[in-house]
Amino acid sequence: MEYRQLGRSGLRVSVLTMGTMTFGGRDFFGNVGSTDVAGARRQVDMCLDAGVNLFDTANMYSAGLSEEILGEVISGRRERLLLSSKVRMPVGDGPNDQGLSRHHILSQVEGSLRRLGTDHLDIYHVHEWDGLTPPEETMEALDSLVRAGKVRYLGVSNYSGWQLMKALGAADTHGYQRFVSNQIYYSLESRDAEYELVPLSLDQGLGIMVWSPLAGGLLSGKYRRGQQADSGRHLTEWSEPPVRNEEKLYDTIETVVDIAAAHGVSPAQVSLAYLLAQPGVTTLVIGARKDEQLRDNLGAVDVRLDPADLERLDKVSAPDLIYPHWHQAALAADRFGHPDRALHRRSR
C-alpha cells in the first residue's frame, strides 16, 4: 500500500480509503448496499490486511447505522486506523436537524462519536454547503472541536469553488483551523472537478479524497454499449452520478476495457489507477456490495498505467472547456501554473 500526505497536514493516509455507505442498508440506502456486521467485519479485515488505514462514514448513512456497524467492528483496534465522518445532511424532521450551524455541528459530533465508540474523529467533513449559515459560524464551531480534541483534522465535501474559498477565507481571517481534505466526486465518467475544485485544492493545499471513483459502478466494466447489466445500483432508484452524455460514457468504458485487457487487469482497476495518477489526488474512497468487488478494487494499487494509456483516457474523457477556461487556453496558456494544468492537459 502507498501512503500520501493529506494536503498540507502531517497526516499520511493510504491511497485507498474504505467507504462504508454500503453498511446497514436502512431506508433508501438499501439501493447502495446492505452489509451487515459480519460482512462489514470481513471487509474491514480485508482492508486492514491490505494496508488501508482510513475508513470513511457519515452520520446520515443508513440513519446512523453505518457508524454503529463500523464502530462495532473496529472495537478493540481503534489505534490501527483513522476515522472520517461527516455532518450537514438531514438527520430528522426538526428545523435544526440539518445544516452547518454551531447547534447542529456540536450535537451531531457527539452522536457520531457515540455510535463509533471513540473519543475523537481523525477527519471531520462538512458534507455539503449550507447557504443559510455564515461560514464564520461553521468554521468557528469546527475549530472548537479541534481545540477540544474531539476532531483532529477538518475536511470539506461537495462545495463549489467560490463556496470553498469563502470558508477558507473565514478561517484565515479569524485564525481558525483550515480544511486539509476536499472530498469530491471525480471519475472518468465526469471530470467536472477539474474546472475549479482540483486546481483550487492544489493551490490551497487540500488533499483530494475522491468519492465514487467508479461512478457508482459505471466504470467497472459491467455496463457496456448495447448490453443490459444484470445487477448494480443503476438498476435501482439511486441516481448518482447523473449520466449526461451516454455515448461519451460508453466510448470511455470501451477505452478502459481495452487498456485493462492489454494489462491483464480489471476495468475497475484501470479506472482507479487513472485517478491515482492525477494531480492532487490523495486517496480514493472505495466501497463494495460484495467481497470480491472490494478485493478487486484493492488490487488497483498494483496497476501502473503508462503515458500512452493515460493520454488515451485523458482524450476520450476530456471535459469541454467552459468559459473562462476556453478563453484562458487561447490567451493565457504560456502563463499557466501547476494548478491550471490539472484541467489544461493539452497546454503542457
C-alpha positions in Angstrom: 0.0 0.0 0.0 1.2 3.5 -0.8 0.6 6.4 1.7 0.3 10.0 0.8 0.3 13.2 2.8 -3.2 14.6 3.2 -2.9 18.2 1.8 -0.6 20.4 3.9 -1.3 18.4 7.1 1.2 15.9 8.6 -1.3 13.1 8.3 -0.4 10.2 5.9 -3.3 8.2 4.5 -3.5 5.1 2.3 -4.2 5.8 -1.3 -7.4 3.7 -0.9 -9.9 4.6 1.8 -12.7 2.2 2.7 -16.1 3.9 2.3 -18.9 2.5 4.4 -22.1 3.8 2.8 -23.0 0.2 2.0 -23.1 -0.7 5.7 -26.6 -1.1 7.1 -29.0 -0.7 4.1 -31.6 1.3 6.1 -34.2 3.2 4.1 -33.1 4.2 0.6 -29.5 3.3 1.3 -30.6 -0.3 0.6 -30.2 0.7 -3.0 -26.5 1.1 -2.4 -25.9 -1.9 -0.2 -27.0 -3.7 3.0 -23.8 -5.1 4.5 -24.4 -6.5 8.0 -22.0 -6.7 10.9 -20.5 -10.0 9.8 -19.9 -8.7 6.3 -18.6 -5.4 7.5 -16.1 -7.2 9.7 -14.8 -9.3 6.8 -14.4 -6.2 4.6 -12.7 -4.1 7.3 -10.3 -7.1 7.9 -9.6 -7.3 4.1 -8.8 -3.6 4.0 -6.6 -3.6 7.1 -4.7 -6.6 5.8 -4.1 -4.7 2.5 -2.7 -1.7 4.4 -5.8 0.6 4.2 -5.6 3.0 7.2 -8.6 5.3 6.6 -12.2 4.5 7.0 -14.9 6.9 5.9 -18.5 7.1 7.0 -21.2 9.8 7.7 -23.8 10.4 10.4 -26.6 10.1 7.8 -25.6 6.9 6.2 -28.5 4.5 7.0 -29.6 7.0 9.6 -26.5 6.3 11.8 -26.5 2.5 11.3 -23.3 2.7 9.2 -21.4 4.4 12.0 -22.8 1.9 14.5 -21.7 -1.1 12.5 -18.3 0.4 11.8 -17.9 1.2 15.5 -18.7 -2.4 16.4 -16.3 -4.0 14.0 -13.3 -1.7 14.9 -13.8 -2.1 18.6 -10.5 -3.1 20.3 -8.4 -2.0 17.3 -9.2 1.7 17.0 -5.5 2.6 17.2 -4.8 0.8 14.0 -6.9 3.1 11.8 -8.1 6.6 11.0 -11.8 7.5 11.1 -13.6 10.1 8.9 -17.2 11.1 9.4 -19.4 13.9 8.1 -22.1 16.4 9.2 -24.7 18.6 7.3 -27.4 16.4 5.8 -30.9 16.0 7.4 -31.0 13.5 10.3 -34.5 14.3 11.5 -37.6 16.4 10.8 -36.8 19.3 13.2 -35.9 22.8 12.0 -32.3 22.4 13.3 -31.8 18.8 12.3 -29.6 19.7 9.3 -27.1 22.3 8.2 -23.8 23.7 9.4 -25.0 25.8 12.4 -23.0 25.6 15.6 -26.0 23.9 17.2 -26.2 21.2 14.6 -22.4 20.5 14.4 -21.9 20.3 18.1 -24.9 18.0 18.6 -24.1 15.7 15.7 -20.4 15.2 16.5 -21.4 13.8 19.9 -23.7 11.3 18.2 -21.1 10.2 15.7 -18.5 9.7 18.5 -21.0 7.6 20.5 -22.0 5.4 17.6 -18.4 4.9 16.5 -17.3 4.1 20.1 -14.4 6.6 20.0 -13.4 9.8 21.7 -12.2 11.5 18.6 -12.6 11.7 14.8 -9.4 11.9 12.7 -11.1 13.8 10.0 -14.5 15.6 10.2 -16.0 16.6 6.9 -18.8 19.1 6.3 -20.9 17.1 3.9 -22.5 19.8 1.8 -22.7 23.6 1.5 -25.2 25.5 3.8 -26.0 28.8 2.3 -28.1 29.9 5.3 -25.3 29.7 8.0 -22.5 32.2 8.0 -19.2 30.4 7.2 -17.6 32.1 10.2 -20.1 30.3 12.5 -19.4 27.0 10.8 -15.6 27.4 10.9 -15.6 28.6 14.5 -17.6 25.6 15.6 -15.3 23.2 13.7 -12.3 25.0 15.2 -13.6 24.5 18.7 -13.9 20.7 18.1 -10.2 20.6 17.1 -9.2 22.6 20.1 -11.3 20.3 22.3 -9.6 17.2 20.9 -12.8 15.7 19.5 -11.6 16.2 15.9 -8.0 16.2 14.7 -8.4 17.5 11.1 -11.1 19.2 9.1 -12.4 18.3 5.7 -15.0 19.6 3.2 -17.1 17.9 0.6 -19.4 18.9 -2.3 -18.6 22.7 -2.2 -18.2 24.8 -5.3 -15.0 26.7 -5.8 -16.4 30.1 -4.5 -18.0 28.4 -1.5 -14.8 26.7 -0.5 -12.7 29.9 -0.9 -15.3 31.8 1.2 -14.9 29.2 4.0 -11.1 29.2 3.8 -11.2 33.0 3.8 -13.3 33.0 7.0 -10.8 30.5 8.7 -7.8 32.5 7.7 -9.3 35.8 8.8 -10.1 34.6 12.2 -7.3 32.2 12.8 -9.5 29.1 12.7 -8.3 25.6 11.7 -8.4 25.2 7.9 -9.7 22.3 5.9 -7.0 19.8 4.9 -9.2 17.5 2.8 -11.6 18.0 -0.1 -13.8 15.0 -0.7 -15.2 15.3 -4.2 -16.9 13.3 -7.0 -14.2 12.8 -9.7 -14.1 10.0 -12.2 -13.5 9.2 -15.9 -17.3 9.5 -16.3 -17.2 13.1 -15.2 -14.1 15.3 -14.8 -16.1 18.4 -13.8 -13.9 18.8 -10.7 -11.0 19.9 -12.9 -12.7 23.2 -13.7 -12.3 24.6 -10.3 -12.0 22.1 -7.4 -8.9 20.3 -8.4 -6.9 23.5 -9.2 -8.2 25.1 -6.0 -7.2 22.1 -3.9 -3.7 22.2 -5.4 -3.4 26.0 -4.8 -4.8 25.9 -1.3 -3.1 22.7 -0.1 -6.1 20.4 0.3 -5.7 16.7 -0.2 -8.3 15.3 -2.6 -10.4 12.4 -1.4 -12.4 11.0 -4.3 -15.9 9.6 -3.6 -17.5 7.3 -6.2 -14.3 6.9 -8.3 -16.0 4.2 -10.3 -19.1 6.4 -11.0 -21.3 4.2 -9.0 -20.0 1.1 -10.8 -20.4 2.5 -14.3 -16.7 2.2 -14.9 -16.4 -1.3 -13.5 -16.9 -2.9 -17.0 -20.3 -4.4 -16.3 -22.1 -1.7 -18.2 -21.4 -1.9 -21.9 -22.9 -0.3 -25.0 -25.9 -2.4 -26.2 -25.8 -4.7 -23.3 -28.0 -5.0 -20.2 -26.2 -5.4 -16.8 -27.9 -7.9 -14.5 -27.0 -6.1 -11.3 -25.9 -2.8 -9.9 -27.2 0.4 -8.3 -28.1 1.9 -11.7 -30.9 -0.6 -11.9 -32.4 0.9 -8.7 -33.7 4.3 -7.7 -30.2 5.6 -6.9 -29.3 8.3 -9.4 -25.8 9.3 -8.5 -24.0 10.2 -10.6 -26.3 11.6 -13.3 -25.2 10.5 -16.8 -25.4 13.5 -19.1 -23.6 12.1 -22.2 -24.3 8.4 -22.6 -22.3 8.0 -25.9 -19.2 9.6 -24.3 -19.6 7.4 -21.3 -19.6 4.2 -23.5 -16.6 5.5 -25.5 -14.8 5.9 -22.2 -15.8 2.5 -21.0 -14.6 0.9 -24.2 -11.2 2.5 -23.9 -11.0 1.4 -20.2 -11.9 -2.2 -21.1 -9.3 -2.2 -24.0 -6.5 -0.9 -21.7 -7.5 -3.4 -19.0 -7.3 -6.3 -21.4 -3.8 -5.2 -22.5 -2.6 -5.1 -18.9 -4.4 -8.3 -17.8 -6.3 -6.4 -15.1 -9.9 -5.4 -14.5 -11.6 -2.3 -15.9 -12.3 -1.1 -12.4 -8.6 -1.3 -11.5 -7.7 0.8 -14.6 -10.3 3.4 -13.7 -8.9 3.7 -10.2 -5.3 3.7 -11.3 -6.1 6.6 -13.7 -7.3 8.7 -10.8 -4.4 7.9 -8.6 -2.1 9.3 -11.3 -3.9 12.7 -11.4 -2.6 15.9 -9.7 -3.7 16.5 -6.1 -5.4 13.1 -5.6 -4.5 11.7 -2.2 -6.9 8.8 -1.8 -9.9 7.1 -3.4 -12.9 6.1 -1.3 -13.9 2.6 -2.4 -16.9 0.6 -1.2 -18.4 -2.6 -2.4 -21.6 -4.6 -2.0 -19.6 -7.9 -2.4 -16.2 -9.0 -1.0 -15.0 -9.9 -4.5 -15.6 -6.4 -5.7 -13.7 -5.0 -2.8 -10.8 -7.4 -3.3 -10.6 -6.4 -7.0 -10.6 -2.7 -6.1 -7.8 -3.2 -3.6 -5.7 -4.6 -6.4 -5.7 -1.2 -8.2 -2.7 -0.1 -6.1 -0.5 -2.5 -8.1 -1.6 -1.2 -11.6 0.7 1.2 -13.3 -0.6 2.9 -16.5 2.0 4.1 -19.0 1.9 7.6 -20.5 0.2 6.3 -23.7 -2.6 4.8 -21.6 -3.1 8.0 -19.6 -3.2 10.0 -22.8 -5.9 7.8 -24.3 -8.0 8.0 -21.2 -7.4 11.8 -21.0 -8.6 12.3 -24.6 -11.7 10.1 -24.5 -13.0 11.6 -21.2 -11.9 15.2 -21.6 -14.4 17.8 -20.3 -15.5 20.6 -22.6 -13.7 23.8 -21.9 -16.4 26.1 -20.5 -15.9 29.8 -20.0 -13.5 31.3 -18.9 -11.3 28.2 -19.5 -11.5 28.2 -23.3 -10.6 31.9 -23.3 -7.6 31.3 -21.0 -6.5 28.3 -23.1 -6.3 30.6 -26.1 -4.7 33.6 -24.4 -3.0 32.6 -21.1 -1.6 29.1 -21.7 2.0 30.5 -21.6 1.5 31.6 -18.1 -0.3 28.6 -16.7 0.9 27.3 -13.3 0.7 23.8 -11.9 -3.0 24.1 -10.7 -4.1 25.4 -14.1 -2.7 22.3 -15.8 -4.9 20.0 -13.8 -7.6 21.0 -16.4 -5.5 22.1 -19.4 -3.8 18.8 -20.2 -3.1 19.8 -23.8 -1.3 23.0 -22.8 1.7 21.1 -21.3 
